[in-house]
Amino acid sequence: MEFLSDNWGLIQSAFLTTLSLAVASGVCALLLGTLLAGMRVSPIPALRGLATVYVEIFRNTPLTVVFFFLAFGIVYVDLQFPSRFVTAVAALSLYTAAFVAEALRSGINAVPAGQAEAARALGLDFRQSLTTVVLPQAFRTVVPPLGSVWIALAKNTSIAAGFAVTDLTALLQRLANANADQLLLVFGAVVLGYLVITLPSAWGISVLERRLAIVR
Amino acid sequence: MSASVLFDVPGPRGRRRQRIGSALGALVVLALVALAAWRLGANGQLDPSRWAILFDARTNVPQRLLEALLNTLEVAAVGMVAATVLGAFLAIGRLSEHAWVRVPVAAVIEFFRAVPLLVLILFCFLFLPRLGISISAFGALALGLTLYNMAVLAEIIRAGILSVDRGQSEAAYAVGMRKWQVMSFILVPQAVRRMLPVLIAQLVVLLKDSSLGFIVGYLELLRTARSLVETLNFQFGPIYTFQLYVAAAVIYIVVNLLLSWLARVVERRTRRDTKAAGTKDQELPADVQMGGGGGAA
C-alpha cells in the first residue's frame, strides 16, 4: 500500500491521461461517425461511396497500424501533429468513427419507414428529415451499441502507450521495470483504473437505455 | 428502412444537382489525393527506384516481409485454435447446471473481457518471467490473444448453443442420450455451424489484434518494417522508410479484407443451408469488432 501512495501522483496523472484520451476521441469519433452515417444514406452516390470506402478500410485496419501511420507516416506528406496526445486522439477518433457510423446506420435502418415517409410528405428535404426526424430516433435506439463502442474505445486507448503517451498502460510498463517485486500490485492498480472508467459507463448506459428506449 | 425512403426519387433537376454534387465531392477527394501525391512527389517518395526495393529479392526485403506475414498469421492461427477450444469449454461450463462450475467460469469470462488486451499481453510478457516461466514475445502475444478471445468466443458459442431449437435437445434426451452426449453430438455441432461466419469475423479481429505484437517486440509486419527501416537507414540513409511502412499497412489491410470477404461468402452459404436455417444476428457486436480488448465490462 505504501508503494501505491508513493506513486499516487503518477497513477493519478496516468489515469487522467487515459480518461481525457477516451473523452476527447469519443467526442470526435461521435461527430465524424454521425457525418459518415449521414453520408452513407445520402442521395449523392459519390458521398455514399466515399463513406463506404472509409468504413471498410478503417474496419479492416488494425488500430496499431493507424497509430503507426499517424505517428511515423504523415511526416512524409509534410504534416505534423502538435503533440503525441493529439496524434493518439486523431488515431482513436478516425478508427472509432467507422464503428460509430456502422452502429448509427443500423439505427437509421431500424427507424420505421413510415417516419421518413411522413417527413417527406410534410415537404421536408433530405437534410431536414434526417436531422429532425430520423437521426433523433436512431440515436435513441443505438444507445446500447454506441455504449459498447465507447467502452471498447476506453480500452483501446491502451494502445497509445506504445506510441509514447503516458497513460495507464505506459505506467504499467514503467513501474514494472522499476519495481519488479510489486508487479502484481501495479497490474491491479492499472486494471482498476480501467474498471473505474468502464464499470460506471456500463451502468450509465443501461440507465440511459431504459430512459430513452422507444417502445414500438 | 432502405436509404431510398429518406429522399424522393430525383427528377431531372434533382439528378442534375446530384451529378454536380457527385462531381464536386469527387473533385475534393481527388484534390486531397493529388495534394498528398504532390507533397510525396516533391519529397521524392514516389521515385520508382524507391519502391522497387519492395520487390527486389536481392535486398532480402520481400523475404523479410513474407516471413513477417507468416509470423503474423502464425500467432493468429495459434491464438484462434487455442481460443476456440478453450472458448467451447468455457461456454459449456457457463451453461452447466452446477453453480460451482457456472459461477467461477462466468467470473473468468467477465474478467478477461474487462481487461484491455494490451494490458493482458504486457502482463504475460512482464509477469510470467518473474514466476520463473520464461516466455518469448510470441508466447506472450499468443497467450494474451488466447485469453481474451477465449472469453469472447465463449460468449459467442454460448449464444449459438442457446439458439439451437429446444426440440433438438429434448429429442436427444428422449432417445436416452446422456448430458455430455447431447452437448457433444447434438448441440455443439449445430452451434458451430451456425456460428461459423461469426467465428471467421472474430478471426479478422484477432488478426488485427496481432499487430499489438509491435509493442512487445514480436517480429510481425509492423515491427519487421520498423527493423528493416533501421537496417536500411544505416546502409542507405532514410530513403525507404515510407515505402516499407506503406507495404506493411497494405499487406495487413489486404489480408483482412480477404478474410472479411470469406466471412461474407461463408455467411451466404450457411444462410442457404437448411440445416443452419433460422439463424439470425450473425454480425459480431461492434465493440468486439473494434478489437484491442473490446467487449462489455
Interface residues (C-beta under 8 A of the other chain):
Chain A: R40 V41 S42 P43 I44 P45 A46 L47 R48 L50 E56 I57 R59 N60 T61 P62 L63 T64 V65 F68 F69 F72 G73 Y76 V77 D78 Y95 T96 F99 E102 A103 I108 N109 A110 V111 P112 A113 Q115 A116 E117 R120 D125 F126 S129 L130 V134 P145 S148 V149 I151 A152 L153 K155 N156 S158 I159 A161 G162 L168 T169 L172 Q173 A176 A180 L183 L184 F187 V190 V191 Y194 L195 T198 L199 S201 A202
Chain B: M1 S2 A3 V5 L6 F7 D8 P10 G14 Q18 G21 S22 A23 G25 A26 V29 A36 R39 L40 N43 Q45 A114 V115 P116 L117 L118 V119 L122 F123 L126 F127 R130 V204 L207 K208 D209 S210 S211 L212 F214 I215 L222 T241 F242 Y245 V246 A248 A249 Y252 I253 N256 L257 S260 P285 A286 D287 V288 Q289 M290 G291 G292 G293 G294 G295 A296 A297
